[in-house]
């Protein structure tokens, strides 16, 4: 049965490498497609993170365990609803038995699915050059899908790229966000301190940042640091011990207090695992956001607050060029560039400090306005599929 143009069957394949960013992006895409009237099967080799990212699931999205080989009963469902669009996320190869089953089904009708390789996000020049390029599966490869075309779809920040994930109504939700009520749900009542979120790996500059905030706050204002669960929490606990920044209370407590340095107090609050909705709320609530990876970078851009991005480090150092390309696109002022280089350095560098945050805010406002004027990634995918089918 072939779906109508208004309601397509999508199959999204995701392999979780680490840190759950891949499954987070794939879930956002699946949920956004379903909200627009499509049916989605999300095949993941490890979907355990969805238990806290999206505990309520989403109507129209079916999560399937990507086993090796795929379960025969799951493959049997393709007979009634073959995938109109196949997405392999971030270079993972779709299960060969799925391709074989799909090829048998489509051979009866002479139709072919739209096969898309959804790539990683970057602001580098190659994105526009390579976006939407085709690659034909050759007969020589011996694939049952010989003659099919695979399309490379690159998310990006420009009109000539695949765009950024942004569900309809996001800006309206943010406009009605109740900051005090959300903080109160975590037992947090502000007493005049600035609010900073921290979602990071293990940056060598972390201990220096904690010392800086404890010594001088942020623009002379005391700081409450909201630390994401997982690696960020472990990194902060370790760095705080190294700097002599003692904490009071137990490790599961919502609010931990650092020692007083000078005239200021740094308060550290360790958060539980957050749903994707609550992660958005965290970014909206804060005056400065430290984020890592791709999904949280995009959500920080939509939040429109001053931000610092820790890019995923690569052994060959290629992430530094990727970071600079993003800073160029963002139009980051010198102080923001310098701090990003400090935050992403391989070794501690004490030079750059948090300053000029009002200028950072203007930069975020301009970037958010510019990007909101563009079509989002799901819209561009749908336009591409309609043109390609």
C-alpha positions in Angstrom: 0.0 0.0 0.0 1.5 3.3 -1.1 1.0 6.3 1.3 -0.6 9.5 0.0 1.7 12.5 -0.4 0.1 14.0 2.8 0.8 10.9 4.9 4.0 9.0 4.4 5.6 6.1 6.2 9.1 7.0 7.4 11.7 4.6 8.6 14.5 6.2 10.6 17.6 4.2 11.5 19.8 5.3 14.4 22.9 3.7 16.0 23.7 5.2 19.4 27.4 6.0 19.5 27.7 7.7 22.8 26.1 10.5 24.9 22.7 9.9 23.4 22.8 12.9 21.1 22.0 10.7 18.0 18.9 9.2 19.5 17.8 12.6 20.8 18.0 14.2 17.3 16.3 11.2 15.7 13.5 11.3 18.3 12.9 15.0 17.7 12.7 14.4 14.0 10.4 11.4 14.4 8.1 13.3 16.8 8.0 16.3 14.5 7.1 14.2 11.5 4.3 12.5 13.4 2.9 15.8 14.6 2.6 16.8 11.0 0.5 13.7 10.1 3.1 11.1 9.1 3.8 7.6 10.5 7.3 6.9 11.7 9.2 3.7 12.7 12.3 4.6 14.6 14.8 1.7 14.6 17.5 2.1 17.3 20.1 -0.3 18.6 19.7 1.4 22.1 16.5 3.4 22.8 16.9 3.3 26.6 17.5 7.0 26.8 14.0 7.7 25.5 12.6 6.5 28.9 13.7 9.9 30.3 14.0 12.0 27.2 10.5 11.3 26.0 8.7 9.3 28.7 5.3 9.9 27.2 6.2 8.7 23.7 4.5 10.2 20.7 1.4 9.2 18.8 2.4 8.1 15.3 5.9 7.0 16.3 6.7 3.4 16.8 10.1 2.6 18.4 11.7 -0.7 17.3 14.8 -2.5 18.5 17.4 -2.6 15.8 18.7 -6.1 16.3 21.2 -8.0 14.2 19.5 -9.4 12.2 16.2 -7.6 12.4 13.4 -9.6 13.9 11.3 -11.3 11.2 8.0 -10.2 12.7 9.1 -6.5 12.5 10.1 -7.1 8.9 6.8 -8.6 8.2 5.1 -5.3 8.9 6.7 -3.9 5.8 4.3 -5.8 3.6 1.4 -3.7 4.7 3.3 -0.4 5.2 6.6 -0.3 3.3 8.7 2.8 4.0 8.1 5.7 1.6 11.2 7.4 3.1 14.2 5.7 4.5 16.6 7.7 6.7 20.0 6.5 7.9 21.1 8.9 10.5 24.7 10.1 10.8 26.2 7.6 8.4 24.8 4.4 9.8 24.0 1.7 7.2 20.4 0.6 7.2 20.1 -3.1 8.1 20.7 -5.1 4.9 17.7 -7.4 5.6 15.5 -4.4 5.8 16.8 -3.2 2.4 16.3 -6.7 0.9 12.7 -6.9 2.2 11.9 -3.4 0.9 13.4 -4.1 -2.5 11.2 -7.2 -2.9 8.1 -5.3 -2.0 8.8 -2.3 -4.2 9.8 -4.5 -7.2 6.1 -5.5 -7.5 5.1 -1.9 -8.0 8.1 -0.5 -9.8 8.3 2.2 -7.2 11.3 3.2 -5.0 11.5 4.8 -1.6 13.3 8.1 -1.1 16.5 7.1 0.7 18.3 9.8 2.7 21.5 9.9 4.6 21.0 12.5 7.3 24.5 13.9 8.0 26.0 15.7 11.0 25.5 19.4 11.5 28.2 21.9 10.5 28.7 25.5 9.4 31.6 24.6 7.2 31.6 25.4 3.4 31.3 21.7 2.3 27.8 21.6 3.6 26.4 23.7 0.9 28.5 22.0 -1.7 27.4 18.5 -0.7 23.8 19.1 0.4 21.2 17.1 -1.6 23.8 15.3 -3.8 22.7 11.8 -5.1 24.6 8.5 -5.0 23.3 5.6 -7.1 23.5 2.1 -5.7 25.4 0.3 -8.4 24.7 -3.2 -9.7 28.4 -4.0 -9.0 27.7 -3.6 -5.3 25.5 -6.7 -5.4 22.8 -4.9 -3.4 19.1 -5.8 -3.9 18.6 -2.1 -4.0 20.8 -1.7 -7.1 19.5 1.3 -9.1 18.1 3.1 -6.1 19.4 6.5 -5.3 20.7 7.6 -1.9 20.6 11.3 -1.2 22.8 13.2 1.2 21.0 15.7 3.4 23.1 18.1 5.4 21.6 20.1 8.3 22.9 23.6 8.4 22.5 27.3 9.1 22.0 28.7 5.6 19.3 28.7 2.9 21.4 26.3 0.8 21.6 23.6 3.5 19.0 21.3 5.1 18.2 23.7 8.0 17.8 23.1 11.7 15.2 21.0 13.6 12.5 23.3 14.9 9.0 22.1 15.7 6.1 24.4 14.9 5.0 26.5 17.8 8.4 26.5 19.6 8.7 30.3 19.7 5.2 30.6 21.0 5.9 28.1 23.8 8.9 30.0 24.9 7.0 33.3 24.9 4.6 31.8 27.5 7.2 30.1 29.6 6.8 30.6 33.4 10.4 30.7 34.6 9.7 31.0 38.4 7.2 28.1 38.3 9.6 25.9 36.4 12.5 26.6 38.8 10.2 26.0 41.7 9.3 22.6 40.5 13.0 21.7 41.2 13.0 23.4 44.5 14.9 26.4 43.3 14.1 29.9 44.5 16.5 32.6 43.2 17.9 35.2 45.6 19.3 37.6 43.1 21.9 35.3 41.6 22.5 34.9 37.8 21.5 31.6 36.4 23.9 29.5 34.3 23.3 26.1 32.8 26.1 23.6 32.3 25.9 20.7 29.9 29.4 19.6 29.1 31.9 16.8 28.6 35.1 17.2 30.7 36.7 20.4 29.5 40.1 21.1 31.0 39.0 24.7 31.6 36.2 23.6 33.9 38.1 24.0 37.2 39.2 27.5 36.1 35.6 28.5 35.3 34.4 27.3 38.7 37.2 29.2 40.4 36.4 32.3 38.3 32.7 32.2 39.2 33.4 31.6 42.9 35.9 34.5 43.0 33.9 37.1 41.0 30.5 35.8 40.1 29.3 37.0 36.7 29.5 40.7 36.1 29.7 41.2 39.9 26.6 39.1 40.5 26.5 35.8 42.4 25.9 32.7 40.3 23.8 29.6 40.6 25.1 26.9 38.3 22.5 24.4 37.1 24.4 21.2 36.2 23.0 18.6 33.9 23.0 15.0 35.1 25.6 12.5 33.9 29.0 13.5 32.6 28.6 17.2 33.4 27.7 16.4 37.1 30.7 14.0 37.5 33.0 16.6 35.9 31.8 19.4 38.2 32.2 17.2 41.3 35.7 16.3 40.3 36.7 19.9 39.3 35.2 21.3 42.5 37.3 19.0 44.6 40.5 20.0 42.6 39.8 23.7 43.2 39.0 23.2 46.9 35.4 24.3 46.2 33.7 22.2 48.9 30.0 21.3 48.6 27.4 20.9 51.3 24.6 18.3 51.2 24.5 14.9 49.6 25.3 14.2 46.0 21.6 13.6 45.2 20.6 17.0 46.6 19.0 19.6 44.4 21.1 22.4 45.8 24.7 22.3 46.7 26.6 25.3 48.1 30.2 26.2 47.3 32.6 27.9 49.7 32.5 31.7 49.7 35.4 33.4 47.8 35.8 37.1 48.3 32.3 38.8 48.3 30.5 36.3 46.2 29.0 32.9 46.5 28.8 30.2 43.8 25.8 27.9 44.3 25.8 24.6 42.4 22.5 22.8 41.8 22.7 19.2 40.4 19.7 18.5 38.2 18.1 15.1 37.5 17.9 13.7 34.0 15.6 16.0 32.0 13.1 15.3 29.4 13.7 17.1 26.1 10.9 19.6 27.0 12.5 20.3 30.3 15.9 20.7 28.7 14.4 23.5 26.6 13.0 25.0 29.8 16.4 24.9 31.4 17.9 26.9 28.5 15.0 29.4 28.5 15.4 29.9 32.2 19.1 30.7 32.3 21.1 33.9 31.7 24.0 32.0 30.1 24.0 28.5 28.7 26.9 26.1 28.3 26.0 23.3 25.8 27.7 20.4 24.1 27.2 18.4 20.9 24.7 19.2 18.2 21.2 18.9 19.5 21.8 21.1 22.5 23.6 23.6 20.3 20.5 24.0 18.2 18.2 24.2 21.2 20.5 26.9 22.7 20.2 28.9 19.5 16.4 28.8 19.7 16.6 29.8 23.4 18.3 33.0 22.2 20.5 33.4 25.3 24.3 34.0 25.5 25.9 30.6 25.0 29.1 28.7 25.0 29.4 25.5 22.9 31.7 22.6 23.7 32.1 20.8 20.4 32.6 17.1 20.3 36.4 16.6 20.3 38.0 14.6 17.5 41.4 12.9 17.6 42.6 14.7 14.5 41.6 18.1 15.8 39.1 18.7 13.0 36.6 20.0 15.6 38.6 23.2 15.9 37.9 24.2 12.3 34.3 23.2 12.7 34.0 25.4 15.8 35.6 28.4 14.0 33.2 28.0 11.1 30.2 28.2 13.6 31.6 31.2 15.4 32.1 33.0 12.0 28.5 32.2 11.1 27.2 33.3 14.5 29.1 36.6 14.1 30.6 36.0 17.6 32.4 39.0 19.1 36.1 38.7 20.1 35.4 38.0 23.7 33.0 35.2 22.9 35.4 33.7 20.4 38.2 33.8 22.9 36.1 32.1 25.6 35.1 29.4 23.1 38.7 28.7 22.3 39.5 28.5 26.0 36.5 26.2 26.7 37.4 23.9 23.8 41.2 23.9 24.4 43.0 20.5 25.0 44.8 21.9 28.0 43.8 24.6 30.6 44.2 28.1 29.3 43.5 30.9 31.9 43.4 33.9 29.6 39.8 34.3 28.3 37.1 35.2 30.8 33.4 35.7 30.8 32.8 39.3 29.8 30.8 41.4 27.4 27.7 39.3 28.0 25.3 42.0 26.8 27.2 41.9 23.4 26.8 38.1 23.4 23.1 38.6 24.0 22.8 40.9 20.9 24.6 38.2 18.9 22.2 35.5 20.0 19.2 37.7 19.3 20.4 38.4 15.7 21.2 34.7 15.1 17.9 33.5 16.4 15.9 36.1 14.4 17.8 35.2 11.2 17.4 31.4 11.7 13.7 31.6 12.6 13.1 33.3 9.3 14.3 30.2 7.5 12.4 26.9 6.9 13.2 24.3 9.5 14.8 20.9 8.8 11.6 18.9 8.8 9.9 21.3 6.4 12.9 21.1 4.0 12.9 17.3 4.3 9.3 17.2 3.3 9.8 19.6 0.4 12.8 17.5 -0.7 10.8 14.2 -0.5 7.9 15.7 -2.4 10.2 16.9 -5.2 12.1 13.6 -5.3 9.4 11.0 -5.2 
